[in-house]
Amino acid sequence: MEQRDKLHIVDGSSRSRAEQARRGFDLGYHCEVYGDVSELVHSAPKTGIVLARDGDGCGSSALVVESLNRNGIWLPVVATAVEPSPSQVVAAIKSGALDFLRLPLQPERLVNMVECIRTEAVAYGESMRRMAQARVCLAKLTPREREVLELVVAGESNKQIARDLGISHRTVELHRSSIMSKLGADRAAEVIRLRLEARLGPAPILKAS
């Protein structure tokens, strides 16, 4: 028997959950529904695509992505909303959602989304796993070390970093050594790769007074 694609529907509205599940069932998908992300995390699914309601008083897709990553659940997330604004769509994609669907779900759009994500699911899961691990590593750094790291990633030399931050060349070297040690890196390229995989916004650069 052919295994059906599975949809995990996270939506604070029971009516919306039911409508989405009905549409999914009609298209041949196996659907599970959850009132919030904690129910989804407790279920700990291993396969499928998560449809996460964004805004409208029903939570956020960003919270769903964050919670899944924190609990080691590497499933692709697609945000949903009735009338998503352009800024809402951009924010959801930046937070890690792979797509954004308008509610009520349109059959053709849903099928196309599942087909596209099915081919990307493994790569997506691995990418999100690396992102979460990189963020755990970077959390070990002090604020000043994060500042130095940002400038290293920008390609600046120790001399330039010292000038930008108003600190000595020797202090920059000490910070870089500490960064390498904390991140378990042997080369600057490994540190840069970790920083890029973490997908974080740049740390604010504060010059010494």
C-alpha positions as CSV (number, residue, x, y, z in Angstrom):
1,M,0.0,0.0,0.0
2,E,1.4,3.4,-1.0
3,Q,2.2,5.7,1.9
4,R,0.3,9.0,1.8
5,D,1.9,12.3,2.4
6,K,1.3,13.6,5.9
7,L,0.2,17.1,6.8
8,H,0.5,18.4,10.4
9,I,-1.9,21.3,10.8
10,V,-1.1,23.7,13.6
11,D,-3.9,26.3,14.0
12,G,-5.5,27.9,17.1
13,S,-8.9,28.0,15.4
14,S,-10.7,24.6,15.6
15,R,-12.9,25.6,12.6
16,S,-9.8,26.4,10.5
17,R,-8.1,23.2,11.5
18,A,-11.1,21.2,10.5
19,E,-11.4,23.0,7.1
20,Q,-7.7,22.4,6.3
21,A,-7.9,18.8,7.4
22,R,-11.0,18.2,5.3
23,R,-9.3,19.7,2.2
24,G,-6.2,17.6,2.8
25,F,-8.2,14.4,3.2
26,D,-10.1,15.2,0.0
27,L,-6.7,15.4,-1.8
28,G,-5.6,12.0,-0.4
29,Y,-3.2,13.3,2.4
30,H,-3.1,12.0,5.9
31,C,-3.8,14.9,8.2
32,E,-3.1,15.5,11.9
33,V,-4.4,18.6,13.7
34,Y,-2.9,20.5,16.7
35,G,-4.2,23.4,18.6
36,D,-0.7,24.8,19.2
37,V,2.9,24.0,18.7
38,S,3.3,22.3,22.1
39,E,0.8,19.6,21.0
40,L,2.9,19.1,17.8
41,V,6.2,18.9,19.8
42,H,4.6,16.4,22.2
43,S,3.6,14.2,19.3
44,A,7.1,14.4,17.9
45,P,6.3,13.4,14.3
46,K,9.2,12.0,12.2
47,T,7.8,12.7,8.7
48,G,5.4,15.1,7.0
49,I,4.9,18.8,6.3
50,V,3.8,21.2,9.0
51,L,1.2,23.8,8.1
52,A,1.5,26.5,10.7
53,R,-1.0,29.3,11.1
54,D,0.7,32.7,11.2
55,G,-0.9,35.6,13.0
56,D,-4.6,36.3,13.3
57,G,-4.4,35.6,17.0
58,C,-3.4,31.9,16.3
59,G,0.3,32.0,17.0
60,S,3.1,32.3,14.5
61,S,5.0,30.2,12.1
62,A,8.3,31.5,13.5
63,L,7.4,30.1,16.9
64,V,6.7,26.8,15.3
65,V,10.0,26.7,13.5
66,E,11.9,27.7,16.6
67,S,10.1,25.1,18.8
68,L,10.7,22.3,16.3
69,N,14.3,23.1,16.0
70,R,14.8,23.3,19.7
71,N,13.3,19.9,20.1
72,G,15.2,18.3,17.2
73,I,12.2,17.8,14.9
74,W,13.5,18.6,11.4
75,L,10.2,18.9,9.4
76,P,9.6,21.5,6.7
77,V,7.2,24.2,7.8
78,V,4.7,26.1,5.6
79,A,3.0,29.2,7.0
80,T,-0.7,29.9,6.5
81,A,-2.9,32.9,6.9
82,V,-6.2,34.3,5.6
83,E,-4.9,37.6,4.3
84,P,-1.1,37.5,4.6
85,S,0.7,40.8,4.1
86,P,3.9,41.0,2.0
87,S,5.9,41.8,5.2
88,Q,4.3,38.8,7.0
89,V,5.3,36.5,4.1
90,V,8.9,37.8,4.1
91,A,9.2,37.5,7.9
92,A,7.9,33.9,7.8
93,I,10.3,32.9,5.1
94,K,13.2,34.5,6.9
95,S,12.3,32.6,10.1
96,G,12.6,29.3,8.2
97,A,9.2,28.6,6.6
98,L,9.6,27.1,3.1
99,D,6.4,28.6,1.7
100,F,3.3,30.6,2.6
101,L,-0.3,29.4,1.7
102,R,-3.4,31.6,1.8
103,L,-6.4,30.2,3.6
104,P,-8.7,28.7,2.7
105,L,-6.3,26.2,1.1
106,Q,-6.6,26.1,-2.7
107,P,-6.3,22.4,-4.0
108,E,-3.9,23.1,-6.9
109,R,-1.7,25.3,-4.8
110,L,-1.6,22.8,-1.9
111,V,-0.7,19.9,-4.3
112,N,2.0,21.8,-6.0
113,M,3.5,22.8,-2.6
114,V,3.6,19.2,-1.4
115,E,5.2,18.0,-4.6
116,C,7.9,20.7,-4.4
117,I,8.7,20.2,-0.7
118,R,8.7,16.4,-1.0
119,T,11.8,16.6,-3.1
120,E,13.4,19.1,-0.7
121,A,12.4,17.6,2.6
122,V,15.7,15.7,3.3
123,A,17.9,18.7,2.4
124,Y,15.7,21.0,4.4
125,G,15.9,18.9,7.5
126,E,19.6,18.7,7.3
127,S,19.9,22.4,6.7
128,M,17.7,23.2,9.7
129,R,19.7,20.8,11.9
130,R,22.9,22.5,10.9
131,M,21.3,25.9,11.6
132,A,20.2,24.9,15.1
133,Q,23.6,23.4,15.9
134,A,25.4,26.5,14.7
135,R,23.2,28.7,16.9
136,V,24.0,26.6,19.9
137,C,27.7,27.1,19.2
138,L,27.4,30.8,18.7
139,A,25.5,31.2,21.9
140,K,28.8,30.4,23.7
141,L,30.3,33.7,22.5
142,T,30.4,36.9,24.5
143,P,28.9,40.0,23.0
144,R,32.3,41.4,22.1
145,E,33.3,38.1,20.6
146,R,30.2,38.2,18.4
147,E,31.2,41.7,17.3
148,V,34.7,40.4,16.3
149,L,33.1,37.5,14.6
150,E,30.9,39.7,12.5
151,L,33.9,41.7,11.3
152,V,35.8,38.5,10.5
153,V,32.9,37.3,8.4
154,A,32.9,40.6,6.6
155,G,36.5,39.9,5.6
156,E,38.3,42.5,7.8
157,S,41.8,42.0,9.0
158,N,42.8,42.1,12.7
159,K,44.1,45.6,12.2
160,Q,40.9,46.8,10.7
161,I,38.8,45.1,13.4
162,A,40.9,46.8,16.1
163,R,40.4,50.2,14.5
164,D,36.6,49.6,14.0
165,L,36.1,48.5,17.7
166,G,38.6,50.9,19.2
167,I,40.6,48.1,20.8
168,S,44.2,46.9,20.5
169,H,45.5,44.5,17.8
170,R,46.5,42.1,20.6
171,T,43.0,42.2,22.1
172,V,41.5,41.2,18.7
173,E,43.9,38.3,18.5
174,L,42.8,37.1,22.0
175,H,39.2,37.4,21.0
176,R,39.7,35.4,17.8
177,S,41.6,32.7,19.7
178,S,38.8,32.5,22.2
179,I,36.2,32.3,19.3
180,M,38.1,29.5,17.6
181,S,38.4,27.5,20.9
182,K,34.7,27.9,21.9
183,L,33.5,26.9,18.4
184,G,35.9,24.0,18.2
185,A,37.3,25.4,14.9
186,D,40.8,25.0,13.5
187,R,40.5,27.5,10.7
188,A,38.8,30.8,10.2
189,A,36.8,29.3,7.3
190,E,35.1,26.9,9.7
191,V,34.0,29.8,12.0
192,I,32.7,31.7,9.0
193,R,30.7,28.6,7.8
194,L,29.1,28.2,11.3
195,R,28.1,31.9,11.3
196,L,26.5,31.6,7.9
197,E,24.7,28.4,8.8
198,A,23.2,30.0,11.9
199,R,21.4,32.5,9.7
200,L,21.4,35.2,12.4
201,G,21.1,38.9,11.9
202,P,24.4,40.8,12.4
203,A,25.4,41.7,15.9
204,P,25.5,45.4,16.7
205,I,29.0,46.9,16.5
206,L,29.8,49.0,19.6
207,K,33.0,50.9,19.6
208,A,34.9,51.4,22.8
209,S,34.3,54.7,24.4
